[in-house]
Structures are given as C-alpha cells and as structure tokens.
Amino acid sequence: MERIQIDTTQNVAIEYEAAGLGERFIAGLIDYSILGIYLLTALFFIDEISAVLPTWVIVVIVAFPLWLYHLICELFMNGQSIGKRQMNIKVINIDGLPVSFASYFIRWLFRLIDVFMTFGGLAVLTIVMNGKGQRLGDMAAGTAVVSLKSRKQLSDTLFEFTDEDYQVTFLQVQNLKDKDISLIKEIMNDAKGTGNNQVILALVDKLKVLLNVESNLPPRIFLETVLKDYNHLSS
C-alpha cells in the first residue's frame, strides 16, 4: 500500500500508510460479528417483544442499528468502528481537516454499492487500484482509511529536537518551507557521504542570500543552526 501525506491546518505534514486489505477485512469481520450477535439476540427475544410492541416498532428496533452501525460508530468514535479500533485503523480526511458529518454520511451511503450490492467486490477492486486506502465511498467523500501504527510526522525525519530555552540565531528561517528544510537535510546527508564540500559551500551562499543574513559560522554549523532554528520556531 502507498503512503499518504496529509498537510494539517497547523502546516505540519503527517505521513500515514493506507490500511491494508487484510486489516480492513478483519475489522469488517469483527464489526459484522457484533452485528450478527445483536441480530441473534434480538430474534431470541422477538416473541416477548412482539407481544407488547407493534410490528413497525420492532422492525425499527432491529433494523436501524444494523443499518446505521457504521455511520454512528465512525461519527462518535472519531472515524472508527469497533473493528477498526481493534485493528488500529481509522477514517481520515485527505485534506487534513477533521472529517465532517457530510463525509461520513457520503461514505456510508456508498457502502450500499461498495459492499452490499457487490458483496464487497467493488470495494476491494477500488482499494487495490487506488492504492490509497480508498473505496468508491472514500473517493466521493474525500476520505481514506489509514493505519495508525505507522503514523509519522514529516518533521520527525527532518529535524532534531531543541530545548525549550533554545535561542534562535536566524529568525529569517521562518520564511522557509518544509520542502526547503527537507532539501537542505538531503544535500547535507549526500555531501557527508561523498565528501563533496563544494555543494555545502554553494548551499550556504544561497541560503545567506535567500535569508538576507550574514554569518561567520563554519558552513556545516551554519546549516545545522538553520535546521535547529526552523525546528524550534515551527514547534
């Protein structure tokens, strides 16, 4: 499965791994087992219930929880059903915003086509072809089902932690973006492996012009300071 990068409203990039078919299948098995137990329990008491309640009330009591299970669970369990929670997967919005009721409702409606009318075949086909944890309902709702086991902030791979009392040297680094910092880190790592100091010097000169700063720090110390300053200001 592919990885999905979500840019949050705080401009923090979080990378998820799309939930695998196996995880989703087991989650579904757990959910439908729960629904099966509920249905059997309801049928066990149907004679007692029918003696005191009209038929339409019984139909509502029995059918509505079965039909609305996934919508209610995902709405009140933050994108998870009981099965999804057990498998540590959840529904997220691919634009980084919280999943709205409308999105949950759309993917729930499409479950009729994705899962029930095609016996899950269309859902499996769409997930495999899409590669991003999306069945047809997710594509319509702008959501995806991801694994929480491998969630990773992009900043975890780019930056080093700084102390709370860290003093920023170059305030101008706040004008940089995550992709700039990623590129700086990549160039530094490549130069370290190849011993190519010329590319480091060129990068330092470029950054000094871009940030409009003067510094007598050694090139690598200058770059490390830029990374730490950016990390501290971002956090």
N, C-alpha and C positions, 0 to 999 in steps of 0.2 A: 504494500500500500504506500501511496505517496504521503509526503509530509505537507501540512497546511500551515502557512504563516498567516497569523491574524494580527493586524495592527490595532491595538486598543485605543480608546479615546484619550489615554494618557501618553500616546505616542510611544508605547512600549510594544515591541514585536514579540509575540509568543508563538512558538512553533509546536504544533500538535502532529501526532501521527493519526491518520484516518483509521477508525475502528475496523478491524478485520472481519471478514465474513464469519469466521468461527466464533468470535466474540459476540457478534450480533445474533448469531444462531442460538448460542447458549442463553443469551439474555432473553431472546424470544421464547425459548423453551421454558425458562423459569416463569416468565410472565403468563404464558398460556397454561402452565401447570397450576398457577394460582387461580386463574380464571376457571379452569376445569374443576378445581376443588370447590370453588364458590358455587358453580352451577350444580354440582352433585349435592352439595349441602342444601341448596335451595329446593332441588327436586325431592330431597328426602323429607322436607317439611311441607311440601306442596299441598298435601291433603288437609293438614291442620290449617294452613293459611287460607286455602280456598273456602273453608267453612265460614270464615269471618270477613273476607275481603272480596270485592268484585274482581272479575277476571282481568279487566284492563289494569287495575292496580297491581295485580300480581305480575302481569307482563312488564309493567314499568319497573317494578322492584327487581325482577330477574334480568331483564334485557338491558336496561340502561347502564348499570355498572359494567356489564360485559362490553357494551359498545363504546362507552366513554372512558374506559380504563386508561388507555394510553394518553389521551388528552389531559385528563385530570392529574395523572401522575406527573407527566412532564411539566405541567403548569405549576404544580405545587411542590415538586421535588427538584426544581431548578434544572430541567432538561433531562431528567432521568426517570425511568420506571424502576420498579423493584429489581427487575432483571438487569437493567443497565447499571444500577448502583452496585449490584453484586459483581458485575464484570468490569466495573470501574470505567465505564464509557458514558458519554453524555451528548446531548444535542447542544450545539453552539451556533451562533450567528457568524457567518463568514465575513461580515463587515466589522466585527469587533464590538458591536453594540449588544446589549442584553437582548435575549430572544423575546419578542413580543407575543402577545396572545394571538395576534393575527398569523404569525409564522407557525406557532404550534397548531393552530386551527387548520391552516392550509395543509401542513404535512399529515395531519390526522385525516383530513378529507381524502387525500390522495392514497391513504392506506387502503381504501376500498379497492383502488385499481392496482396499486403496487403489490399488495399482499393477498387480499381476499379473492378478487376476481381472477387473478393469475396464479393463485396458490404460491405466491412469493417469487415466481419465476421472473417477473418483470423487475422486481426489486433487486434480485441477485444480478441480473443482466446489467441493469443500470449502474449498480455499485461497481461491478467489475470493469465496465467500460469507462466509467467516470474516474475511478481511482482516487476519489477524494471523500469517501465515506458518504456519498450522496445517492439516495434513491430518487425517483422522479419527484416525490413529495418534497424532498430536501431542495432539489434544484428549483422547484417552484417557490418555495418559502425562503430561499437564501440561507439555508442552514446546512450543517454537516454533522455527522456522528463521529466523534473522535475518541481516542484513548487518552485517559488522564495519566496513565502510567509513565508515559514518556514526554509529558509536557515540559517544555524547556523555554525559558526566556532567552531571546537572542542576546540580550545583554550579558547573560551568564557566560557566553562563549567569546564575547568581545572584550570585556572589561575585568579589572581586578577590583576587589573591594577596597574602599578607603575608610579611614577612621572618621568619626563624627566631627572631630576637631581639625580635620584636614583643611589646609589653607590653599585656596585656588590661586594659581600663578597667572593663568591666562583666561580672563573672563570671556574673551572673544570666542572661545571654543563653543559657546552656546549657539553660535551661528552655524555650526556643523550639523550634519545629519548622521543617523546610524550607519547609512551606507558609506559615508566618508570615513567614519571610525573603523568600520569593517575593512575598508581598503587599506587604511594605514596599518592595521594589525597584520593583514595579509602580506603587505610589502615588507614589513619588519621581519616576519617569520621567514619569508623567502630569502631575504638578504642574509639572515642569520645562517641559513642552511648553505647558501652558495658563497658567502663571504664577500658579496658584492656591496661595497661601501658607497660606491658612486650613486646608486639608486637611493640610498639613505640620505645622502647629501642633497640630491635633487629634490627629494620629498620634503626635507626640512626647508629648503629655499622656497619651494612652492607654498608651504603652509605659512611661512612668515609673511609672504606677500598676501596670501588669501586672508589671513587673520590680522594683517597690519600690525605685527608685533616685532620687537627687537629682543634678541636674547643671545647671551654668551654661553649658554649651556651647551655641553657636548651634544652632537646630533642625536644619539640614541636616548640620552637623558631628556632632551627636549621633546622627543616623540612620546616617551613614556609619561612625561608630565602632561602633555596634551591629552593622552588617553585617560589619565587619572583625573584631570580637571573635568573632562567631559562626563566621566562616570559619576563624579561627585555631584556635579550640577544637575545631571539627569535624575539622580536618585533623590 
